[in-house]
Amino acid sequence: MDENNGNTALIAPLTKIFESYRDANDEKDQFGIEGAMRYFQDLGVGLDEIVVLGVAELCQCPTMGEFTKEGFLNGWKLVGCSSLTDMKKHVKSLRKDIPQNPYVFRHVYRHAFIISRLQGQRSVQMEIAVEQWRLFFDESSGGIKTNTETTPWLDWWLQFMEQRGAKVVNKDLWEQLEVFLRKAIEDENLDFWNEEAAWPGVIDEFVEFVREKRGGSLKVL
C-alpha cells in the first residue's frame, strides 16, 4: 500500500473517532471544550500536562479546547494513527519528545501562543502566559529545566515580569524568550548576549535585572 492509499484508509476511522466527541451544540466539523475534555481523558492525558499542547499543535487547534475536523484528520494521518490505541502510543512518545527534542518543543511552544490568545487579540494575557511558561520551562511539568543550581532563570523571569507590571505578551517576545532561555542555560555567563543584538527590549531589561541579582556582574556567583 502506497502512502497516499494508506492516508486515505485512515480517513474513515479517524472521522468516526472525531464524530464521537461532537455534541449537538457544536459547530459543524468541530468539537469544543466538553468533547475535548472527554477526548483527553480517553487518551489518558491530564489537562495540566504539557502534552495537551502537543496534541493541540499536532491537530492545529485554532483555540484552546477546540478541534476542527480538518486539523484532527490531517494531524493524526501525518503520524499514521487511526485508533485511540495508536493515539495513546503517540502521546507517550510526545511526552518524551517535547522536553528532549528542541524542534518538537519549539513547534509546540509557538503554537501555544496562537491558542492562548483571547478571541480577536494579537497578544497573550500575562496571567495566561505565566501559566504556559510554568509548563514549558519547568521539568516537573513535562517541559525543559531552566532553573539551574546557579541561576533560577524561570523564577527570576516571572519575578521580573511581575515587577514590570506588563499586561500582555506579544509574539516576538514569546518566541525570543525560548531562544534566550536555551542559550542562557548553556551559557550562564551570558557571553552570547550583547547590546547590539536584536533581542526584544524586554529581554535586554531582563539581562540588567539578572546583573543586579548577581550584584552588578553578569558572571555566575
C-alpha positions in Angstrom: 0.0 0.0 0.0 1.5 3.4 -1.0 1.5 6.4 1.3 -1.5 8.1 -0.4 -3.7 5.0 -0.2 -2.6 4.5 3.4 -3.6 8.0 4.3 -6.9 7.6 2.6 -7.6 4.4 4.6 -7.1 6.4 7.8 -9.9 8.9 7.0 -12.9 6.7 7.9 -11.7 5.5 11.3 -10.4 9.0 12.2 -13.7 10.5 11.1 -15.6 8.1 13.3 -13.4 9.0 16.3 -13.8 12.7 15.7 -17.6 12.5 15.4 -17.8 10.6 18.7 -16.6 13.7 20.5 -19.0 16.1 18.9 -22.0 17.4 20.8 -25.3 18.6 19.4 -24.5 22.2 20.1 -21.0 22.1 18.4 -20.4 23.9 15.2 -20.2 21.8 12.0 -16.9 19.9 11.6 -15.6 20.7 15.1 -15.9 19.8 18.7 -15.5 22.1 21.7 -14.3 22.1 25.2 -16.6 19.3 26.5 -15.7 17.0 23.8 -12.0 17.9 24.2 -12.1 17.1 27.9 -13.6 13.7 27.1 -11.1 13.1 24.4 -8.1 13.9 26.6 -9.5 11.7 29.3 -9.7 8.8 26.9 -6.1 9.5 25.8 -5.0 9.3 29.4 -3.8 12.9 29.4 -4.3 15.3 32.3 -5.4 18.8 31.4 -2.4 20.2 33.3 0.1 18.3 31.2 2.2 19.9 28.5 1.4 17.1 26.2 -2.1 18.5 25.9 -0.5 21.3 23.9 1.5 18.8 21.9 -1.8 17.2 20.7 -3.2 20.7 20.1 -0.2 21.5 17.9 -0.4 18.2 16.0 -4.1 18.8 15.3 -3.6 22.6 14.7 -6.3 23.5 17.1 -7.4 27.1 16.4 -8.1 27.9 20.1 -7.7 26.2 23.5 -10.1 23.2 23.7 -11.4 23.4 20.2 -10.7 20.8 17.5 -11.6 21.1 13.8 -12.2 18.0 11.7 -9.6 19.1 9.1 -6.9 19.6 11.7 -7.8 16.4 13.6 -7.7 14.2 10.5 -4.6 15.8 9.0 -2.7 15.7 12.2 -3.3 12.1 13.0 -2.9 11.0 9.4 0.5 12.7 9.4 1.7 10.4 12.2 -0.1 7.3 10.9 -2.7 7.0 13.8 -6.2 5.7 13.2 -7.3 4.4 16.6 -7.3 5.6 20.2 -4.7 2.9 20.9 -2.4 4.4 18.2 -3.0 7.9 19.6 -2.1 6.9 23.1 1.2 5.5 21.9 1.9 8.7 20.1 1.1 10.7 23.2 3.6 8.6 25.1 6.2 9.5 22.6 5.3 13.2 22.7 5.8 13.2 26.5 9.4 12.3 25.8 9.9 14.3 22.7 8.7 17.7 23.9 11.4 18.2 26.6 14.1 16.3 24.8 13.7 17.4 21.1 14.2 21.1 20.7 12.5 21.0 17.2 9.3 19.4 18.6 9.4 21.7 21.7 9.6 24.9 19.6 6.7 23.9 17.3 4.5 23.1 20.4 5.6 26.2 22.2 5.0 28.5 19.3 1.5 27.0 18.6 0.7 27.5 22.3 0.9 31.3 21.7 -1.8 31.0 19.0 -4.3 29.1 21.1 -3.6 31.1 24.2 -4.7 34.4 22.8 -8.2 35.6 23.6 -10.5 35.8 20.7 -9.7 38.8 18.5 -6.5 39.6 20.3 -2.9 39.5 18.9 -1.2 39.1 22.3 -1.5 36.7 25.2 -2.7 38.0 28.6 0.0 37.9 31.2 -1.7 35.6 33.6 -2.2 33.0 30.8 1.4 33.5 29.6 2.7 32.8 33.2 0.7 29.6 33.3 2.1 28.4 30.0 5.7 29.4 30.9 5.4 27.3 34.1 4.5 24.4 31.9 7.2 24.8 29.2 10.1 25.9 31.3 9.8 23.6 34.3 10.8 19.9 34.0 8.3 18.9 36.7 5.5 19.9 34.3 7.0 18.0 31.4 8.9 20.9 30.0 12.6 21.8 30.0 14.6 22.6 33.0 15.5 26.3 33.2 16.1 26.8 36.9 19.7 25.7 37.4 21.8 25.3 40.5 23.4 28.7 39.9 20.5 30.7 38.3 16.8 30.2 38.7 16.0 31.6 35.2 12.3 30.9 35.2 11.7 32.2 38.7 13.7 35.3 38.0 11.9 35.9 34.7 8.5 35.6 36.3 9.6 37.9 39.2 10.9 40.4 36.6 7.7 40.4 34.6 5.6 40.8 37.7 7.7 43.9 38.7 7.3 45.4 35.2 3.5 45.1 35.6 3.1 44.0 32.0 -0.4 43.0 31.0 0.2 41.2 27.7 3.0 39.3 25.8 3.4 39.8 22.1 4.5 37.1 19.6 8.1 38.3 19.2 8.8 38.3 23.0 7.1 34.9 23.3 9.3 33.3 20.7 12.5 35.0 21.6 12.2 34.1 25.3 12.5 30.4 24.4 15.6 31.2 22.3 17.1 33.3 25.1 16.5 30.7 27.9 18.0 27.9 25.9 21.2 30.0 25.3 21.2 31.2 28.9 21.1 27.7 30.5 24.0 26.7 28.2 26.0 29.9 28.9 25.0 31.2 32.2 27.7 34.0 32.0 25.6 35.3 29.1 28.6 35.7 26.9 26.3 35.3 23.9 24.4 38.5 24.8 25.4 41.9 23.7 23.6 45.3 23.5 23.7 45.4 19.7 21.9 42.1 19.1 18.3 42.1 18.0 16.8 40.9 21.2 13.4 42.4 22.3 13.9 45.3 24.6 12.2 43.4 27.5 14.9 40.8 27.3 17.6 43.4 27.4 16.0 44.8 30.5 15.9 41.3 32.0 19.6 41.0 31.5 20.0 44.1 33.6 17.7 42.5 36.2 19.9 39.4 36.2 23.0 41.6 36.6 21.5 43.3 39.6 20.6 40.0 41.1 24.2 39.0 40.8 25.4 42.1 42.5 26.2 44.1 39.4 28.0 41.3 37.4 26.9 39.0 34.6 29.3 36.4 35.9 27.9 33.5 37.8 28.4 33.9 41.5 
